Amino acid sequence: MTPVETSPGLVVNIATPDLKLSDFKLIAFDMDSTLINIECVDEIADAVGRKAEVAAITEAAMRGEITDFKDSLRRRVALLKGVSVNSMDEVYRERLRLNPGAAELVRACKDAGMKVLLVSGGFTYFTDRVKGLLDIDYTRSNVLEVRDGLLTGKMIDQPWGDICDGEEKRRMLLQTCGLLGINPLQAIAMGDGANDLPMMGAAGLSVAYHAKPKVREQAMVAINEGGLDRLLELMG
């Protein structure tokens, strides 16, 4: 199907005129630049004067130009060594904001009986707080190692693995579907970067939000203008 711009900034790449929220049981979100307005790792790096260096790696990874997400994240986290937890708290309080329409879309999904999953290549310091803000059901993200109130430049392995990359996002989506006893086709996945493509490919509906070109091209729906809740314009 030729992509159709159903209204300004909303592109549909599939022939599904009768989408309904009630057809879905789970919605999975990326966090950085999808549910929230920033890339947390870039803003943390600002505290040690390394934002430009870290942001360049983040941008290349999100565009799919760096294929080893785990290596790119380890490189970025190493540059955060010495940042204080207080600085991370400042990032949360002063820079992190929910993207437009985030609360409205999550509420509409919850009202329709759906569960909400947050899967992030970012960090639990932020995902735990966003989970509380939006009453999210499940999360998966990375743990920064802290000693004496300072980041060590490393991450802590978790029972499920070392780093939440694209494949782990996909696994978590499928695992959550299994937990809920639903088919992955009953899941929606929303993201903006190349590391979101594996989970988006496993879901019944994939949505790109203000995304990198590679992601916009592969998603079933692309929201290029406006808020996350524009998805509701397509859902009966």
N, C-alpha and C positions, 0 to 999 in steps of 0.2 A: 504493500500500500504506500502511496505517496504521502509523506507527512502533511498533515492538515493543521493550519493555525486556526483553531476553532474560535478564538478571540485573541486580541493582541497579547503576545507573550505566552500563549498556551498552545503547545504543539502536540498533536496526537499522531502517533506513528502506527496505530493499530485500528482495525475496524471493530470497535466495541462501543456501539452507541448506547448500550443499555447497562452500563456499569452501575452497580449498586453497592453501597457500603455493606449492606446486609449479606452480600455474597462472600464477604471476607471475615476472617476470624482473628487475624493478627496483622499488625503493621509494624515494620521494623525501620528504624531511623538511624542513619549516621548522625554524629553529633556536630563536629566542627564544620562550620560553614553550611550546615544543613539545618539542624535544630537551633543552633546558636550562631552568632554573627562573627565569631573569630576562629582562628586556628590557635588553640591554647598553647601549643608548643612554641609557636612564634612569639607570642606575647610574654611567655615565661622567659624566653631568651633575651627579651628586651631589658630585663633586669640586670643582665651581665654584659650589655652592649653588643649582643650577638644576633639581634633580630634579623638583620639583612642576610646574614650567612645561613641561618636556620630556615628563614622563609624561602630562600632560593631552593633549598633541598625539598622543602614541603611542596612548593609549586611544581617542581619537576616530578615528584612522586605522584601528586594528584592528577597531573596531566598524562601519566602513564609512561613518562620518559625514563623513569627509574623503575625497573621491574622488580627489584628486590626490596619490597617495602620494609621488611624486618631490618635489613642492613641500613636502610635510609633512616629508620627511626632510631636505631642504636647510635648512629652518627649524630643525629640531632640531640638525643638525650645526653650524650657524652659532653656536648657543648653547654649543657645546663648545670654542670657541676658547680656547686657553691651557691646556687640560688637558694634563698631562704623560703621556708614555708610561709612566712609573712608576706613575701613578694607574690607567692601564688595566691594568697588570700586577696591581695590587692588586685590581681588580674581578675579574680572572680567578682569582687565587689565593684570595681571601677570600669572594667572593659567588657565583661561577658554580659551579653543580652540575648534573650530569646529572639529568634528571627520572627518577623511579622507573620501572623497566622499560625504560629506553632501551637500556642495554647488552644486556639479555636479548633484546629484540626485534631489535636489529641482528644479534646473534650468530645467532639463529634464522633470520633472512633469509639471512645469509651461508652458514650451514650448508645451506640449501635451494638454494644456487647462485645467489642473487640478487645483483645489484649495488646499491650504496647511493649515493644522491645527496643532498647537502645544499644547499638553495637558500635564501638568506637575504637579507632586506632590511637585515640587519646588516652586520658588518664582518669583513674577512679576518683582522684581529688575533685574533678569537675563532674564526671558522670553521676557520682553519688548525689551531688547537689542538684543537678538538673532532674534526676530521677524524683527527688523530693518535690521540686517545684511543679512538676507536671503529673505527678502520681503515676509514674511509669512502672510497669510490672516487672520487667526483667532487664538486666544490663550485663554487658561484657566489655571490659576495657583493660588497660594496662596499669600496673602499680609502679609508681616511682619509688626508688629506695631513698629513705631519709635517715640521716644520722645527725644527732645533735642539732636538729632543726634546719639542716641544710641538705640539699639534693646531692647525692654521690655521683651522679652522672650515669647511673645504672638503673635497670628495672628488676623487679622481683618476679621470678617464675611463679606460676599459679598451678593449681591442680590440673587444669585443662591444657596447659602449655605455657610457652614463654611470651609470645607477643600476639595481640589481636590484629592480624593482617587480613587481607581480603579472603583468604581461604577459611580463616577462623570465623570471620563474619558469616560466611556461607554456612559453616558447620553449626554455628549458634542458631541461625535462622531455622535450619532443618531440625536441630535438636529441640528447639522450642515448639516447632510444629508437632514433633513426636510427643512431647510432653502434653500438648493440648489435644492430641489425637486428631489432628487435622491434616489435610493434604497441603503441601507447599503452594499449590495453586490457589489456596484460600488465604495466601499471605500477600501483603503489599510491602515493597522495599523501596525506600527513598534515600538517595545519596547524591553526592556532587563530584566525587573523585574516582580515579581508576580503581582504587582498592575497594570501592563499593560494587563494582561490576559483578564479582562472583555471587554475592547474595542477591543482587538485582536479577541476575540470570536464573536463579533458582525459584524466584517468587512468581506468583500468578500475575502480578502487575508491578512493573518497574517504573519508578518516577524519578526523573532527574530534576534537581532543584538548583537553579542558577549554576549549572554544572559546567565542567570542562567539556570541550568539544567532543572528545571521544565518548563521554558518558551521555551527552545529549543525543548523539547519533544512535546509540544502542538501546536507550530507554524507550519504553512503550509510550510514555508521556513525558514531556519536558515543560517545566514551569520556568520560563525565562524572564518573566516580569512579575512583580507582585509577591504576595505572601504564600506560605505553605498551604494555607486553606483554599487556595485556588483549585486544588485537587477536588474540592467539594462541588465545583462547577460542573464536573463530569460525572458525579455520582448521584444517582437517584435516591 
